[in-house]
C-alpha cells in the first residue's frame, strides 16, 4: 500500500466515487510542485497506489481531484471542476489517508486513518 492513500465518497449519491482522476504532487521548492503519483479511484472510490515509486518526504503535498471528469461521466453538472487539497507531511514514516467527501456543489476533507 502507498504511504498516501485517498477515498472519495459521493455524498449526493451515497456511494463511492469511481473513476475520479487524482494527481499527487510534492512541493519541491516554494511555489514549485513535482508530480510523484497519479491514478483513478477504483469501484470502491479508493486509490491506494499513489506513492509506490517514490519515498515519502517531509513537507507540503497536494492532491488534485479532477471532479469535472467524474461528474461529466455521469452527465451531472458540478460547481467545482477541481478539488485541490494541500497538506503537510511531518513524519514520512506514518501512513497518510486523505478522504474526500464530494457532492456537485460542495466538498469536505479530513485526515483519515
C-alpha positions as CSV (number, residue, x, y, z in Angstrom):
1,X,0.0,0.0,0.0
2,X,1.1,3.5,-0.7
3,X,2.2,5.9,2.1
4,X,-0.5,8.3,0.9
5,X,-4.0,7.0,0.1
6,X,-7.4,8.6,-0.6
7,X,-11.0,7.6,-0.7
8,X,-13.7,9.6,-2.5
9,X,-17.3,9.3,-1.5
10,X,-20.1,10.9,-3.5
11,X,-22.3,12.1,-0.6
12,X,-25.1,13.1,-3.0
13,X,-25.4,9.6,-4.3
14,X,-24.5,7.8,-1.1
15,X,-21.9,5.8,-3.0
16,X,-18.1,5.6,-3.6
17,X,-16.9,7.9,-6.5
18,X,-15.4,5.5,-9.0
19,X,-13.2,6.9,-11.8
20,X,-12.0,10.2,-10.2
21,X,-8.6,11.1,-11.7
22,X,-6.1,12.1,-9.0
23,X,-2.7,13.7,-9.1
24,X,-0.3,13.8,-6.2
25,X,2.5,16.4,-6.1
26,X,5.2,17.4,-3.6
27,X,6.4,21.0,-3.2
28,X,10.0,20.8,-4.4
29,X,10.7,24.4,-3.7
30,X,8.4,27.3,-2.7
31,X,5.7,27.5,-5.3
32,X,7.1,24.7,-7.4
33,X,5.4,21.3,-7.5
34,X,6.7,18.0,-8.7
35,X,4.3,15.2,-9.6
36,X,5.0,12.0,-7.7
37,X,1.9,9.9,-8.4
38,X,-1.3,9.7,-10.3
39,X,-4.2,7.3,-10.8
40,X,-8.0,7.0,-10.6
41,X,-10.3,5.8,-7.9
42,X,-11.5,2.2,-8.1
43,X,-15.0,0.8,-7.8
44,X,-14.9,1.4,-4.0
45,X,-13.7,5.0,-4.5
46,X,-10.2,4.2,-3.3
47,X,-6.8,5.0,-4.7
48,X,-4.1,3.0,-2.9
49,X,-1.0,3.2,-5.2
50,X,-0.1,6.9,-5.4
51,X,3.4,6.7,-3.9
52,X,4.6,3.3,-4.8
53,X,7.5,4.6,-6.8
54,X,8.6,7.4,-4.5
55,X,9.8,7.6,-1.0
56,X,7.7,10.0,1.1
57,X,9.4,13.2,2.2
58,X,8.6,15.9,4.8
59,X,6.9,19.0,3.5
60,X,3.9,20.2,1.6
61,X,2.0,17.8,-0.7
62,X,-1.2,18.3,-2.7
63,X,-3.8,16.0,-4.1
64,X,-5.7,17.3,-7.2
65,X,-9.0,15.6,-7.8
66,X,-10.5,16.0,-11.4
67,X,-14.1,16.2,-10.3
68,X,-15.2,17.6,-13.7
69,X,-14.3,14.3,-15.4
70,X,-16.1,12.3,-12.7
71,X,-19.3,14.3,-12.8
72,X,-19.3,14.5,-16.7
73,X,-19.1,10.7,-16.8
74,X,-22.5,10.7,-15.1
75,X,-24.0,13.6,-17.1
76,X,-24.1,15.7,-13.9
77,X,-23.2,19.4,-13.6
78,X,-20.9,20.4,-10.8
79,X,-19.8,23.7,-9.3
80,X,-16.2,22.6,-8.5
81,X,-14.4,21.2,-11.6
82,X,-11.3,20.5,-9.5
83,X,-10.7,20.0,-5.8
84,X,-7.2,20.7,-4.5
85,X,-6.1,19.5,-1.1
86,X,-2.8,20.8,0.3
87,X,-1.4,19.1,3.4
88,X,1.9,18.8,5.3
89,X,3.8,15.6,5.9
90,X,5.7,15.9,9.2
91,X,6.5,12.3,9.7
92,X,7.2,10.4,6.5
93,X,7.2,7.0,8.4
94,X,3.4,7.4,9.0
95,X,0.6,6.4,6.7
96,X,-1.4,9.4,5.4
97,X,-5.0,8.9,4.4
98,X,-6.8,11.9,2.9
99,X,-10.5,11.2,2.2
100,X,-12.7,13.5,0.1
101,X,-16.5,13.7,0.7
102,X,-17.9,15.1,-2.6
103,X,-21.2,16.4,-4.0
104,X,-21.9,18.5,-7.1
105,X,-21.9,21.7,-5.0
106,X,-19.6,21.1,-2.1
107,X,-16.8,19.0,-0.6
108,X,-15.1,18.3,2.7
109,X,-11.9,16.5,3.6
110,X,-10.0,15.4,6.7
111,X,-7.1,13.3,7.8
112,X,-8.2,9.7,8.0
113,X,-6.6,6.6,9.3
